[in-house]
Amino acid sequence: MEAGLILYNLESCPECRAIREKLAELELTYVCVNVNAVKAKRDQVFNLTGQHSVPVLVDGGKILSSTDNILEYLVETYAHNGIKPVKY
């Protein structure tokens, strides 16, 4: 089974919410991995990025860890209208 898009997410994180909203707007299917609220306990995120911050989006072999970078990537890769996201 192919993994597709994976979002490492914290429900209370406004940046994560922006990513979830963009994924929904683009009607993309993704796996949402909810991380621990304690940054030091986010081993999966740290192993991927070398940091504990979320959001992190994995698309195949591509790993993105900045909200602006993730939004830009989603629009450039998956949007059909070419509208650039607003910077958060």
C-alpha positions as CSV (number, residue, x, y, z in Angstrom):
1,M,0.0,0.0,0.0
2,E,1.3,3.4,-0.9
3,A,1.5,5.9,1.9
4,G,0.5,9.1,0.0
5,L,0.3,12.3,2.0
6,I,1.0,12.1,5.7
7,L,0.4,15.1,8.0
8,Y,2.0,15.2,11.4
9,N,-0.5,17.3,13.3
10,L,-1.4,18.7,16.6
11,E,-5.2,19.6,16.8
12,S,-4.6,22.8,18.8
13,C,-2.0,24.1,16.4
14,P,-3.3,27.0,14.2
15,E,-0.6,26.3,11.6
16,C,-1.7,22.6,11.4
17,R,-5.2,23.8,11.0
18,A,-4.2,25.9,8.0
19,I,-2.7,22.8,6.4
20,R,-5.7,20.6,7.1
21,E,-8.0,23.3,5.6
22,K,-5.8,23.5,2.5
23,L,-5.8,19.7,2.1
24,A,-9.7,19.7,2.5
25,E,-10.0,22.6,0.0
26,L,-7.9,20.7,-2.5
27,E,-9.9,17.5,-1.7
28,L,-6.8,15.5,-1.0
29,T,-6.8,12.3,0.9
30,Y,-4.2,12.1,3.6
31,V,-3.2,10.2,6.8
32,C,-3.3,12.4,9.8
33,V,-0.8,11.5,12.6
34,N,-1.7,13.3,15.8
35,V,1.5,14.0,17.7
36,N,2.1,14.4,21.5
37,A,1.4,17.9,22.9
38,V,4.8,17.7,24.6
39,K,7.4,18.6,21.9
40,A,10.1,16.5,23.5
41,K,8.0,13.4,23.0
42,R,7.5,13.8,19.2
43,D,10.1,11.2,18.2
44,Q,8.6,10.5,14.8
45,V,8.7,14.2,13.9
46,F,12.2,14.5,15.1
47,N,13.4,11.5,13.2
48,L,12.0,12.9,10.0
49,T,13.1,16.5,10.3
50,G,15.6,16.9,13.2
51,Q,13.1,19.2,15.0
52,H,10.0,18.7,17.1
53,S,7.8,21.3,15.5
54,V,4.6,20.6,13.5
55,P,3.1,20.7,11.0
56,V,5.1,18.3,8.9
57,L,3.9,16.9,5.6
58,V,5.3,13.9,3.9
59,D,4.5,13.3,0.3
60,G,6.3,10.2,-0.9
61,G,10.0,10.9,-0.4
62,K,9.4,14.7,0.1
63,I,9.4,16.0,3.7
64,L,8.1,19.6,4.3
65,S,8.2,21.2,7.7
66,S,7.3,24.9,7.4
67,T,3.7,26.0,7.1
68,D,4.4,28.4,4.3
69,N,6.5,25.8,2.4
70,I,3.8,23.2,2.9
71,L,1.0,25.5,1.6
72,E,3.1,26.6,-1.3
73,Y,3.9,23.0,-2.2
74,L,0.3,21.9,-2.0
75,V,-0.9,24.7,-4.3
76,E,1.9,24.2,-6.8
77,T,1.6,20.4,-6.8
78,Y,-2.1,19.8,-6.5
79,A,-4.1,23.0,-7.2
80,H,-5.5,23.4,-10.7
81,N,-6.2,27.1,-10.5
82,G,-2.6,28.3,-9.6
83,I,-3.7,30.7,-6.8
84,K,-0.9,31.2,-4.4
85,P,-1.7,30.7,-0.6
86,V,-1.7,33.6,1.8
87,K,1.3,33.6,4.1
88,Y,0.5,32.8,7.7
